Amino acid sequence: METADELANLRAYIDATRADWKVPGMAVGIVRDGRVTLAEGFGLRNAADGLPVTPRTLFAIGSATKAFTATAVGILVSDGKLAWDTPVREFLPSFKLADPFASERMTPRDLLTHRSGLPRHDLMWYNSSATRQELFDRLRYLEPSKDLRTTFQYQNLMYMTAGYLAGVVSGGMWEDVVRERIFTPLGMTSANFSVARSQQSPDYSLPYQEKHEQVGVIPFRPIDTIGPAGSINASLDGMLQWLRLQLDHGRHNDRQIIAASDLAQMHAPQMVVQDAQFRMLFQADLLSYGLGWFIQSYKGHLMVQHGGNIDGFTTLVSFLPQDGIGIVILSNLNGTLAPTVVTYTLYDRLLGLAPSDWNGQLKQVDAQLKAAIEQGKATTQADRQPDTHPSHPLAAYAGEYAHPGYGVASVEPDGEALRLSYNALPFTMTHYHYDTFEIANDQSEVRMKLTFQVDAQGRIARLALPLEPSVADIVFVRQPDRRMRQRAFLERFTGDYSMLTIPARVAFRGEDTLVVSVPGQPDQELVPYDGTTFTVKGQEAISVRFVMGDDGQVREALLIQPGATLTLTRVEPGA
């Protein structure tokens, strides 16, 4: 691939493949024997304005960020500040998962090898306004699907945790460690951690997505909070220096960035990948995961690689450590297999191997994946029960519903229908059957069933969503009207009451909490439930309902408990 004819042929092939997969722009680079032998842009970074891709164009690299996070942890291991196999809790005492064994025994190596026992739970963080600290604190509320170290389950939240850990032990943030210990020594001066920052650059790519056979621009997706799992944006020039570091045992321009032994840990198999979809996407029968890298055999050659996909961008970074060759492909189309096609074809040429029809093979994979999605839609529609209707008027379903890990989902009226808002993503709601609705978000192509549940009083009390398919539906509990925590609303209920001959008093504890006091008994805290009804904290089967008169004033309160209802008569001041 040294002659002008060979290079011209290569460029023609890349452009033809890019066009065949409808990729607007692509940056392709090769490192061989420590030298950059190709670094070129193909197509457009901004199709509307006709702006070309260059080796300096910034692309979101998505999950290819994970290798940077693993390297940041590895550098701290080389420094003696972390250890691969020491429990995370020794460095982060507040680390907690739902599984107590995993909480106690999880190590940095476990965080980085997708064997935590947690499935993805991606919709918990996707587009969320929660801070990294808040997401970290919510981990304890996420249901695991496997035991620690038994099964490979790709997991972004554990990479966020690894980055959070790196920041804490270094006295800063994950971004500081990566910038100071990786970007700066590699000369990756334009690399950053936020798509907002990328858009301030003079040379950045727009994100694109194919929908209904048409490719168009989509909004940038900020994922700064989950950053250690996928928020880096970088240019081809910078990523080629990153590849040189990997191929030179942790050295770059005679500077040892990470100990060779710790980098070797990253490139060594740590966990077998049994996931059939990953094996199909990589066309690899034997697949494992190191620390931030997938590891496989490519026609008898050891390959280390990691892709990245985030809204509008697809990346593939790979290298053959025993052959001294590496390839970076950056592209601006969401979820495309074009980078894999180009990468594998280039390796065939660079290694002098018999060519494979990677374009044809991966077109078949792409068609199979799309067919599976359509089949899934058809299957769920077949389960629909005809001629049913909701059990309540639609207005009764409106409200806020909360889960301690997933946050708040809001159901609101939308004309003659309902709509759902979750993590600032809008979802249409279409009645499916009974109290089940189908929700859909066109941009993210998320489509699933939402089911409402009633309590013993017949009130819509919960909603369940299959946000993580490998565990039980995520149940969000209905929250009381926000005004039930406002002092101005609560003040009307305070005062003296009489229950038979027993006096009782309702008063404030703090700014927004009511308690009922009866002589000789401990105070009972009232928890907002609905309207003017409160439950007794710790005794949810007991409730207090304040009854209002025509004048809007409280006449009495009903103490409702299993088998009996007692009346607390309001005692007017001075009576």
C-alpha positions as CSV (number, residue, x, y, z in Angstrom):
1,M,0.0,0.0,0.0
2,E,3.0,2.3,-0.5
3,T,2.6,3.1,-4.2
4,A,0.5,5.9,-5.6
5,D,-1.7,3.4,-7.4
6,E,-2.3,1.3,-4.3
7,L,-3.2,4.5,-2.3
8,A,-5.6,5.6,-5.0
9,N,-7.2,2.2,-5.1
10,L,-7.5,2.3,-1.3
11,R,-9.1,5.7,-1.3
12,A,-11.6,4.7,-4.0
13,Y,-12.5,1.6,-2.0
14,I,-13.1,3.6,1.2
15,D,-15.2,6.1,-0.5
16,A,-17.3,3.5,-2.3
17,T,-17.9,1.6,1.0
18,R,-18.8,4.8,2.8
19,A,-21.3,5.7,0.1
20,D,-22.7,2.1,0.0
21,W,-23.5,2.4,3.8
22,K,-24.8,6.0,3.4
23,V,-22.1,7.4,5.8
24,P,-21.8,11.2,5.2
25,G,-18.2,11.4,6.5
26,M,-15.4,9.2,7.7
27,A,-11.8,9.6,8.9
28,V,-9.4,6.6,8.4
29,G,-6.0,6.2,9.8
30,I,-3.3,3.4,9.9
31,V,-0.3,3.0,12.2
32,R,2.3,0.5,11.1
33,D,5.6,-0.2,12.8
34,G,5.3,3.0,14.9
35,R,4.6,5.2,11.9
36,V,1.4,6.8,10.7
37,T,1.0,5.6,7.1
38,L,-2.4,6.9,6.4
39,A,-4.5,9.7,8.0
40,E,-7.2,11.1,5.7
41,G,-10.8,12.3,5.7
42,F,-13.4,11.0,3.4
43,G,-16.8,12.6,2.6
44,L,-18.4,15.4,4.6
45,R,-18.5,16.5,8.3
46,N,-21.4,18.9,7.4
47,A,-23.3,17.8,4.4
48,A,-25.5,20.8,4.1
49,D,-22.6,23.2,4.0
50,G,-20.3,20.9,2.0
51,L,-17.6,20.9,4.7
52,P,-15.1,18.0,4.3
53,V,-13.8,15.6,6.9
54,T,-10.1,16.2,7.7
55,P,-7.7,14.4,10.0
56,R,-8.4,17.2,12.6
57,T,-12.2,16.8,12.5
58,L,-13.6,16.1,15.9
59,F,-15.9,13.0,16.2
60,A,-17.6,11.6,19.3
61,I,-15.8,8.3,19.9
62,G,-18.5,6.8,22.2
63,S,-17.5,3.6,24.0
64,A,-14.0,3.7,22.6
65,T,-13.7,6.1,25.6
66,K,-13.7,3.0,27.9
67,A,-10.1,2.2,27.0
68,F,-9.1,5.7,28.1
69,T,-10.8,5.2,31.4
70,A,-9.1,1.8,31.9
71,T,-5.8,3.4,31.1
72,A,-6.4,6.2,33.6
73,V,-7.1,3.5,36.2
74,G,-4.0,1.6,35.0
75,I,-1.8,4.7,35.4
76,L,-3.0,5.1,39.0
77,V,-2.2,1.4,39.5
78,S,1.3,2.1,38.1
79,D,1.5,5.1,40.6
80,G,0.6,2.8,43.5
81,K,-2.6,4.8,44.2
82,L,-4.9,1.9,43.1
83,A,-4.7,-1.8,42.8
84,W,-6.5,-4.0,40.2
85,D,-7.7,-6.5,42.8
86,T,-8.3,-4.5,45.9
87,P,-12.0,-4.0,46.7
88,V,-13.4,-0.7,45.5
89,R,-14.8,0.0,49.0
90,E,-11.3,0.4,50.3
91,F,-11.0,3.5,48.1
92,L,-14.7,4.5,48.0
93,P,-16.4,3.5,51.3
94,S,-19.8,4.7,50.1
95,F,-19.8,2.3,47.1
96,K,-22.9,0.1,47.3
97,L,-24.9,-2.1,45.1
98,A,-28.1,-4.0,45.7
99,D,-26.1,-7.3,46.0
100,P,-24.2,-7.0,49.4
101,F,-21.5,-9.5,48.3
102,A,-20.8,-7.5,45.1
103,S,-20.7,-4.3,47.2
104,E,-18.0,-5.8,49.4
105,R,-15.9,-7.7,46.8
106,M,-16.1,-5.6,43.6
107,T,-12.6,-4.5,42.5
108,P,-11.4,-2.1,39.8
109,R,-10.7,-5.1,37.6
110,D,-14.4,-6.1,38.0
111,L,-15.6,-2.6,37.2
112,L,-13.7,-2.6,33.9
113,T,-14.5,-6.2,32.7
114,H,-18.3,-6.0,32.6
115,R,-18.8,-8.7,35.2
116,S,-20.4,-6.8,38.1
117,G,-23.7,-8.8,37.9
118,L,-25.6,-5.7,36.7
119,P,-27.2,-5.6,33.3
120,R,-27.0,-2.4,31.3
121,H,-29.7,-0.3,33.0
122,D,-28.8,2.3,30.3
123,L,-32.2,4.1,30.4
124,M,-31.5,5.1,34.0
125,W,-28.7,7.5,32.9
126,Y,-29.5,8.2,29.2
127,N,-30.4,11.9,28.8
128,S,-30.7,12.2,32.6
129,S,-30.0,15.5,34.3
130,A,-28.6,13.7,37.4
131,T,-25.0,14.4,38.3
132,R,-22.3,11.7,38.3
133,Q,-22.5,11.7,42.1
134,E,-26.2,11.2,42.0
135,L,-25.9,8.3,39.6
136,F,-23.2,6.8,41.7
137,D,-25.5,7.0,44.8
138,R,-28.4,5.4,42.9
139,L,-26.5,2.2,42.0
140,R,-27.7,0.5,45.1
141,Y,-31.3,0.6,43.8
142,L,-30.6,-1.3,40.5
143,E,-31.5,-4.9,40.3
144,P,-28.7,-7.3,39.3
145,S,-29.4,-10.2,36.9
146,K,-26.3,-12.3,37.6
147,D,-23.8,-13.0,40.4
148,L,-20.5,-11.1,40.5
149,R,-17.9,-12.5,38.1
150,T,-20.1,-15.1,36.5
151,T,-21.3,-13.5,33.3
152,F,-20.1,-10.8,30.8
153,Q,-22.8,-8.1,30.7
154,Y,-21.8,-4.9,29.0
155,Q,-22.2,-2.1,31.6
156,N,-21.7,1.6,31.2
157,L,-22.5,2.5,34.8
158,M,-19.6,0.5,36.1
159,Y,-17.3,2.4,33.8
160,M,-18.7,5.6,35.1
161,T,-17.9,4.3,38.6
162,A,-14.3,3.4,37.5
163,G,-13.9,7.0,36.3
164,Y,-15.4,8.4,39.5
165,L,-13.0,6.2,41.4
166,A,-10.0,7.5,39.4
167,G,-11.0,11.1,40.1
168,V,-11.5,10.6,43.8
169,V,-8.1,8.8,44.4
170,S,-6.3,11.4,42.3
171,G,-7.9,14.3,44.1
172,G,-9.8,15.7,41.1
173,M,-12.1,14.3,38.5
174,W,-11.8,11.6,35.8
175,E,-11.5,14.3,33.2
176,D,-8.5,15.8,35.0
177,V,-6.7,12.4,35.0
178,V,-7.3,11.7,31.3
179,R,-6.4,15.2,30.3
180,E,-3.2,15.5,32.3
181,R,-2.0,11.9,32.1
182,I,-3.1,10.9,28.6
183,F,-4.2,13.8,26.3
184,T,-1.4,16.2,27.2
185,P,1.6,13.8,26.8
186,L,0.1,12.4,23.6
187,G,-0.4,15.8,22.1
188,M,-4.2,15.3,21.8
189,T,-4.8,19.0,22.2
190,S,-8.2,19.2,20.6
191,A,-9.7,16.2,22.4
192,N,-12.4,17.0,24.9
193,F,-15.2,15.5,27.1
194,S,-18.3,17.3,25.9
195,V,-20.1,17.7,22.5
196,A,-20.8,21.3,23.7
197,R,-17.0,21.9,23.7
198,S,-16.6,20.2,20.3
199,Q,-19.1,22.6,18.7
200,Q,-16.8,25.5,19.7
201,S,-14.1,24.0,17.5
202,P,-13.5,25.2,13.9
203,D,-13.5,21.6,12.7
204,Y,-16.1,19.2,14.1
205,S,-18.6,16.7,12.6
206,L,-22.3,16.8,12.8
207,P,-24.1,13.7,13.9
208,Y,-26.3,11.8,11.4
209,Q,-28.8,9.0,11.5
210,E,-30.6,7.0,8.8
211,K,-34.4,6.8,9.2
212,H,-36.9,5.6,6.6
213,E,-34.0,5.2,4.1
214,Q,-33.0,8.8,4.5
215,V,-29.9,10.1,6.3
216,G,-30.3,13.4,8.2
217,V,-28.7,15.4,11.0
218,I,-29.9,14.6,14.5
219,P,-29.2,16.6,17.8
220,F,-25.9,16.1,19.6
221,R,-26.4,13.9,22.7
222,P,-24.6,15.3,25.8
223,I,-23.4,12.4,28.0
224,D,-20.9,14.2,30.2
225,T,-22.3,12.7,33.4
226,I,-21.7,9.1,32.2
227,G,-18.5,10.5,30.7
228,P,-16.0,7.7,31.6
229,A,-18.1,5.2,29.6
230,G,-18.3,7.2,26.4
231,S,-18.1,11.0,26.3
232,I,-14.7,11.7,24.7
233,N,-14.5,13.6,21.4
234,A,-11.3,13.4,19.4
235,S,-9.7,13.8,16.0
236,L,-8.1,11.1,13.8
237,D,-4.7,12.7,14.4
238,G,-5.1,12.4,18.1
239,M,-6.5,8.8,18.0
240,L,-3.5,7.7,15.9
241,Q,-1.2,8.9,18.7
242,W,-3.4,6.9,21.1
243,L,-2.8,3.8,18.9
244,R,0.9,4.3,18.9
245,L,0.8,4.3,22.7
246,Q,-1.0,0.9,22.7
247,L,1.4,-0.6,20.2
248,D,4.5,0.6,22.0
249,H,3.9,-1.0,25.4
250,G,2.7,2.2,27.0
251,R,5.5,4.4,25.7
252,H,5.1,7.5,23.5
253,N,8.0,9.4,22.1
254,D,10.4,7.8,24.7
255,R,8.1,8.6,27.7
256,Q,6.5,5.8,29.6
257,I,2.9,6.9,30.1
258,I,1.7,3.7,31.8
259,A,3.8,0.7,33.0
260,A,4.1,-1.9,30.3
261,S,2.9,-4.6,32.8
262,D,-0.3,-2.7,33.5
263,L,-1.0,-2.0,29.8
264,A,-0.4,-5.8,29.2
265,Q,-3.2,-6.4,31.8
266,M,-5.5,-4.3,29.7
267,H,-4.7,-6.2,26.5
268,A,-5.0,-9.7,28.1
269,P,-8.3,-11.7,28.2
270,Q,-10.1,-11.2,31.5
271,M,-13.7,-12.3,30.8
272,V,-15.1,-14.6,28.1
273,V,-17.8,-12.9,26.1
274,Q,-20.7,-15.3,25.4
275,D,-23.1,-12.7,24.2
276,A,-24.2,-13.9,20.7
277,Q,-24.9,-10.4,19.4
278,F,-21.3,-9.1,20.1
279,R,-19.9,-12.2,18.5
280,M,-22.1,-11.7,15.4
281,L,-21.2,-8.0,15.1
282,F,-17.5,-8.8,15.3
283,Q,-17.7,-11.9,13.3
284,A,-15.7,-13.6,16.0
285,D,-16.3,-17.1,17.4
286,L,-13.8,-16.7,20.2
287,L,-14.3,-13.3,21.9
288,S,-13.1,-12.1,25.3
289,Y,-12.8,-8.8,27.1
290,G,-9.7,-7.3,28.7
291,L,-9.7,-4.0,30.5
292,G,-11.4,-1.5,28.1
293,W,-10.8,-3.6,25.1
294,F,-12.4,-6.6,23.3
295,I,-9.9,-9.3,22.3
296,Q,-10.3,-11.8,19.5
297,S,-8.6,-13.7,16.8
298,Y,-8.6,-12.2,13.3
299,K,-7.7,-15.0,10.8
300,G,-5.0,-16.3,13.2
301,H,-3.8,-12.8,14.3
302,L,-4.4,-11.4,17.8
303,M,-6.7,-8.4,17.5
304,V,-7.5,-5.9,20.3
305,Q,-10.4,-3.6,19.5
306,H,-13.2,-1.5,20.8
307,G,-16.0,0.3,19.0
308,G,-18.1,3.2,20.0
309,N,-21.6,4.3,19.2
310,I,-23.4,7.3,20.5
311,D,-26.2,9.3,18.8
312,G,-24.9,10.1,15.3
313,F,-21.4,8.6,15.5
314,T,-19.8,5.2,15.1
315,T,-16.1,4.5,15.8
316,L,-13.8,1.5,15.7
317,V,-10.3,1.5,17.1
318,S,-8.3,-1.7,16.7
319,F,-4.7,-3.0,16.6
320,L,-2.8,-6.3,16.0
321,P,-0.2,-6.1,18.8
322,Q,2.0,-9.0,17.4
323,D,2.0,-7.4,13.9
324,G,2.6,-3.8,14.9
325,I,-0.5,-2.6,13.0
326,G,-3.4,-0.5,14.1
327,I,-6.5,1.2,12.4
328,V,-8.8,4.0,13.5
329,I,-12.1,4.6,11.8
330,L,-14.2,7.6,12.9
331,S,-17.6,8.1,11.2
332,N,-20.6,10.3,11.6
333,L,-23.5,7.9,11.1
334,N,-25.4,6.3,14.0
335,G,-25.1,2.5,14.4
336,T,-23.4,1.7,11.1
337,L,-21.2,-1.4,10.5
338,A,-19.2,0.5,7.8
339,P,-16.2,1.0,10.2
340,T,-16.0,-2.8,10.7
341,V,-16.2,-3.5,7.0
342,V,-13.4,-1.0,6.2
343,T,-11.2,-2.2,9.1
344,Y,-11.4,-5.9,8.3
345,T,-10.8,-5.3,4.6
346,L,-7.7,-3.1,5.4
347,Y,-6.3,-5.8,7.6
348,D,-6.7,-8.3,4.8
349,R,-4.7,-6.0,2.6
350,L,-2.0,-5.0,5.1
351,L,-1.4,-8.6,6.1
352,G,-1.5,-10.0,2.6
353,L,-4.4,-12.3,3.4
354,A,-7.0,-13.8,1.1
355,P,-9.8,-11.2,0.9
356,S,-13.2,-11.8,2.4
357,D,-16.4,-10.3,1.3
358,W,-16.8,-8.3,4.5
359,N,-19.2,-5.9,2.9
360,G,-21.5,-8.7,1.9
361,Q,-21.2,-10.5,5.2
362,L,-21.9,-7.5,7.3
363,K,-24.8,-6.4,5.1
364,Q,-26.4,-9.7,5.9
365,V,-25.8,-9.1,9.7
366,D,-27.3,-5.6,9.3
367,A,-30.4,-7.1,7.6
368,Q,-30.7,-9.8,10.3
369,L,-30.6,-7.2,13.1
370,K,-33.2,-5.0,11.4
371,A,-35.4,-8.0,10.7
372,A,-35.2,-9.0,14.4
373,I,-36.4,-5.6,15.4
374,E,-39.4,-5.8,13.0
375,Q,-40.2,-9.3,14.2
376,G,-40.2,-8.1,17.8
377,K,-42.7,-5.4,16.9
378,A,-45.0,-7.9,15.2
379,T,-44.8,-10.3,18.1
380,T,-45.8,-7.7,20.7
381,Q,-48.8,-6.6,18.6
382,A,-50.0,-10.2,18.4
383,D,-50.4,-10.2,22.2
384,R,-52.9,-7.3,22.2
385,Q,-56.3,-8.0,23.6
386,P,-59.0,-6.3,21.4
387,D,-61.9,-4.2,22.6
388,T,-60.6,-3.2,26.0
389,H,-60.4,0.2,27.7
390,P,-58.6,1.8,30.6
391,S,-60.1,1.1,34.1
392,H,-60.1,4.9,35.0
393,P,-60.6,8.2,33.2
394,L,-57.4,9.3,31.6
395,A,-57.0,12.2,34.0
396,A,-56.6,9.7,36.8
397,Y,-53.4,8.4,35.4
398,A,-51.7,11.8,35.3
399,G,-49.0,12.5,37.9
400,E,-45.4,12.0,38.9
401,Y,-44.1,8.5,39.6
402,A,-40.7,7.9,41.2
403,H,-38.1,5.1,41.5
404,P,-35.1,5.5,43.8
405,G,-32.7,4.5,41.0
406,Y,-34.4,5.5,37.8
407,G,-35.7,8.9,39.0
408,V,-39.0,10.4,38.0
409,A,-41.4,9.6,35.2
410,S,-44.2,12.1,34.6
411,V,-47.6,11.3,32.9
412,E,-49.5,14.4,31.6
413,P,-52.7,15.0,29.7
414,D,-52.1,15.5,25.9
415,G,-55.4,16.5,24.4
416,E,-57.6,13.4,24.3
417,A,-54.6,11.2,25.2
418,L,-51.6,11.0,27.6
419,R,-47.9,11.6,27.2
420,L,-44.9,10.5,29.3
421,S,-41.8,12.4,30.1
422,Y,-38.8,10.6,31.4
423,N,-35.3,12.0,31.6
424,A,-36.5,14.9,29.5
425,L,-37.4,12.6,26.7
426,P,-41.0,12.9,25.4
427,F,-43.0,9.7,24.7
428,T,-46.3,9.4,23.1
429,M,-48.8,7.1,24.8
430,T,-51.2,4.9,22.9
431,H,-53.7,2.7,24.6
432,Y,-52.8,-0.9,24.1
433,H,-55.2,-2.9,26.3
434,Y,-56.6,-2.7,29.8
435,D,-54.3,-0.4,31.8
436,T,-51.3,-1.0,29.5
437,F,-50.2,1.7,27.0
438,E,-47.5,1.6,24.3
439,I,-45.0,4.4,24.6
440,A,-42.7,5.6,21.8
441,N,-40.0,8.1,21.3
442,D,-39.3,8.7,17.6
443,Q,-35.8,10.1,17.9
444,S,-34.4,7.3,20.0
445,E,-36.7,4.7,18.5
446,V,-37.5,3.4,22.0
447,R,-40.9,1.6,22.0
448,M,-42.2,-0.4,24.9
449,K,-45.3,-1.2,27.1
450,L,-46.2,0.8,30.2
451,T,-48.6,-0.8,32.7
452,F,-50.4,1.1,35.4
453,Q,-51.2,-0.7,38.7
454,V,-53.9,0.2,41.3
455,D,-53.8,0.0,45.1
456,A,-56.4,-1.4,47.4
457,Q,-58.3,1.9,47.3
458,G,-58.7,1.7,43.5
459,R,-56.3,4.6,43.0
460,I,-53.7,4.5,40.2
461,A,-50.6,3.9,42.4
462,R,-47.7,2.7,40.3
463,L,-46.5,2.3,36.8
464,A,-44.2,-0.4,35.5
465,L,-41.8,-0.1,32.6
466,P,-39.5,-2.8,31.1
467,L,-36.5,-0.4,31.0
468,E,-34.1,-3.2,31.6
469,P,-35.3,-6.4,29.9
470,S,-33.1,-8.8,31.8
471,V,-34.7,-8.0,35.2
472,A,-38.3,-7.4,36.4
473,D,-40.1,-4.3,35.2
474,I,-39.0,-1.1,36.9
475,V,-41.8,0.0,39.2
476,F,-42.3,3.8,39.7
477,V,-44.5,4.7,42.7
478,R,-47.0,7.5,42.3
479,Q,-45.9,10.7,44.2
480,P,-48.4,12.9,46.0
481,D,-49.3,16.3,44.6
482,R,-46.3,18.6,45.3
483,R,-48.5,21.0,47.2
484,M,-48.9,18.4,49.9
485,R,-45.4,19.3,50.9
486,Q,-46.1,23.0,50.9
487,R,-46.6,24.7,54.2
488,A,-49.4,27.0,52.9
489,F,-51.4,24.0,51.9
490,L,-50.7,22.0,55.1
491,E,-51.5,24.8,57.5
492,R,-55.3,24.4,57.2
493,F,-55.0,20.9,58.7
494,T,-53.2,21.9,61.9
495,G,-55.0,22.4,65.1
496,D,-56.9,20.6,67.9
497,Y,-59.2,17.6,67.4
498,S,-61.3,15.4,69.6
499,M,-61.5,11.6,69.1
500,L,-64.4,10.6,71.4
501,T,-63.1,12.0,74.7
502,I,-59.5,11.9,73.7
503,P,-57.8,15.1,72.6
504,A,-55.5,15.1,69.6
505,R,-53.4,17.7,67.9
506,V,-52.1,18.1,64.3
507,A,-49.0,20.2,64.1
508,F,-45.9,20.8,62.1
509,R,-42.6,19.0,62.5
510,G,-40.1,21.1,60.6
511,E,-41.2,23.1,57.6
512,D,-43.4,20.7,55.6
513,T,-44.2,17.6,57.7
514,L,-47.4,17.1,59.8
515,V,-47.6,14.9,62.9
516,V,-50.5,13.8,65.0
517,S,-50.0,13.9,68.8
518,V,-52.2,12.0,71.3
519,P,-51.5,12.2,75.0
520,G,-49.5,9.2,76.3
521,Q,-48.6,8.0,72.8
522,P,-45.6,8.7,70.5
523,D,-46.2,11.3,67.7
524,Q,-47.3,9.8,64.4
525,E,-45.8,11.4,61.2
526,L,-48.2,11.9,58.3
527,V,-47.0,11.0,54.8
528,P,-48.8,12.7,51.9
529,Y,-50.9,10.3,49.8
530,D,-53.6,11.9,47.7
531,G,-55.7,15.0,47.9
532,T,-56.3,15.5,51.7
533,T,-55.4,12.0,52.7
534,F,-52.2,11.1,54.5
535,T,-50.8,7.7,55.6
536,V,-49.2,7.1,58.9
537,K,-45.4,6.6,58.5
538,G,-44.4,3.0,59.0
539,Q,-48.1,1.9,59.1
540,E,-49.2,2.4,55.5
541,A,-52.5,0.5,56.1
542,I,-53.6,3.4,58.4
543,S,-54.5,6.7,56.9
544,V,-55.9,10.1,58.0
545,R,-58.3,11.9,55.7
546,F,-59.2,15.5,56.3
547,V,-62.8,16.3,55.4
548,M,-63.4,19.8,54.1
549,G,-66.6,21.8,54.5
550,D,-68.3,23.9,51.8
551,D,-66.4,26.9,53.1
552,G,-63.0,25.2,52.3
553,Q,-62.2,24.7,56.0
554,V,-61.5,21.4,57.7
555,R,-64.6,20.0,59.5
556,E,-63.1,16.7,60.8
557,A,-60.5,14.1,60.1
558,L,-61.2,10.4,59.6
559,L,-58.7,7.9,61.1
560,I,-59.0,4.9,58.7
561,Q,-57.6,1.6,59.8
562,P,-58.3,-2.0,58.9
563,G,-61.8,-2.9,60.3
564,A,-62.6,0.6,61.8
565,T,-62.9,4.3,60.9
566,L,-62.8,6.8,63.8
567,T,-63.8,10.4,63.5
568,L,-61.6,13.2,64.9
569,T,-63.8,16.3,65.3
570,R,-62.2,19.7,64.7
571,V,-62.1,21.8,67.9
572,E,-62.5,25.4,67.1
573,P,-60.2,27.8,69.0
574,G,-61.8,29.0,72.3
575,A,-64.4,26.2,72.2
